[in-house]
Amino acid sequence: MATPTVFKNFINGEWVASKSGETFENRNPANTDEVVGLFQKSTADDVNDAISAAAEAYKKWRLVPAPKRGEILYKVAQRLLNDKESLSKDMTREMGKIIAETRGDTQEAIDMTFYMAGEGRRLFGFTTPSEMQNKFNMAIRQPLGVCGFITPWNFPMAIPSWKMMPALICGNTVVIKPATDTPLSVVNLVKVCHEEGIPAGVVNMVTGAGSKVGQPIINDDRVRVVSFTGSTEVGRKVSEGCAPKFKHSCLEMGGKNVQIVMNDANLELAVEGALWGAFGTTGQRCTATSRLIVHKDVYKKMVDMMVAKANALKVGNGLDPSVQMGPCVNQSQLDTVLSYVEIGKKEGAKLVAGGERLTGGDYDKGFFVKPSIFADVTQSMRLWKEEIFGPVLSIGVFDNFDQAIEMANDTEYGLSASIYTQDINNAYRAMRDVYTGIFYVNAPTIGAETHLPFGGTKNTGNGHREAAAATLEVYSEWKSVYVDFSGKIQRAQIDNQ
Ligand code: NAD
């Protein structure tokens, strides 16, 4: 067997081993015989070095004109585009989602990088009249300093790029800690940044466990922004760690997204949407459809159609282009899925599809599970309330539109929701009344584009938004500037009365 490649941390423009001298393995979840690579098991010492490099580099990077920073990002975006296929294959090998989807993930990073490159020639502030004569007022954006990023494994390149590119264009420097299941995609992203001209120290990467590497990033006074995407449980810890030091924290967390199907919906379309929403990325998307609620008139028909389609999905290694659903990312995620199947059965929900691990042949080498559907799920059940983050769809029934809205909002999360209906009035009412950060009409709960704000309400987020120009609010601070050219003291609110 070939010796696995050892990947290092990236600090101050150099690939360096962790001071721990230890590494961890990253294996392919579709074939655990394959070691994708060995990565540094880093410590707080390594994080300290990375933050020192970022703090030093900030002194110069913040003064590089934003259009020039943008020119480098254009090169990064173009290179990601050129290398899209190999980057996407690496991503499928390390986290399992099918190649069509990892191409989409890489494309999202490309889109975000081009978008933020263009922002280099905008970064709009504003001017506004003064109350006084001979005085000029403006509000401009300023960077904050070192930004620390803690990212999950389900969008291994897209999510890091959503944080990194806006931070860089605003003039900040970066230390990123990727998820332990997907460090290779971040190694690849950082390598492209370095090779296309981002100066030493501006982007730094340290791999390793959340408690060992993530926590020191949160604790260090020199880090002024912490942007985290992951579970609500860890997000709460990040928030608590940032609060005493008044750091900006941008938190993107869990979801329990709903698709509503009215009795006038195009059912074929609604089934295609729910199938993609629930089983795309093996259900491991923060925006995955985990609750499907259907009007009583079409409930039975919809359940039957969903079952037939789910049973027909081809599950396997995502590098095979005919495969429609890959494995769970790791053993623990597979165990979670199977434990929720048992919970659902005990609670009295009706298992109508899947519910088992796939075994035999190549399946034995990976974390494969059948696409699973529970019908007759009610609002008191754990299946209804808790994020599973796997290919388990819960279907419930409603009588009328108002009940559908009440059920849709009956969750601690608020990321994404959708409605399938031909009635424009119901579409607009649902758009207004479902309390989420993202809403779709006649489309699944997944499918965000990078130039619209991304994020959620309630326990999904802390009010910030990623992507679009909205994300600039996280990575810059307003400075209001008053220029008095009257040659005399002019006291605001006093001398102009
Ligand atoms: P996770 O919370 O377990 O881990 C996320 C990151 O936090 C990882 O890098 C991990 O190493 C790190 N971490 C873990 N413990 C830490 C600690 N004590 N201190 C600092 N860092 C720590 O989440 P995950 O399993 O990687 O991802 C799945 C979760 O992410 C789901 O809940 C999903 O909904 C959520 N998610 C949300 C969005 C969104 O935009 N809302 C997008 C993708 C994923």
Boltz pocket constraint, residues with backbone or C-beta under 6 A from the ligand:
constraints:
  - pocket:
      binder: B
      contacts: [[A, 150], [A, 151], [A, 152], [A, 153], [A, 154], [A, 155], [A, 177], [A, 178], [A, 179], [A, 180], [A, 208], [A, 209], [A, 210], [A, 211], [A, 213], [A, 214], [A, 215], [A, 229], [A, 230], [A, 231], [A, 232], [A, 234], [A, 235], [A, 237], [A, 252], [A, 253], [A, 254], [A, 255], [A, 285], [A, 286], [A, 387], [A, 389], [A, 415], [A, 455], [A, 456], [A, 460]]
      max_distance: 6.0
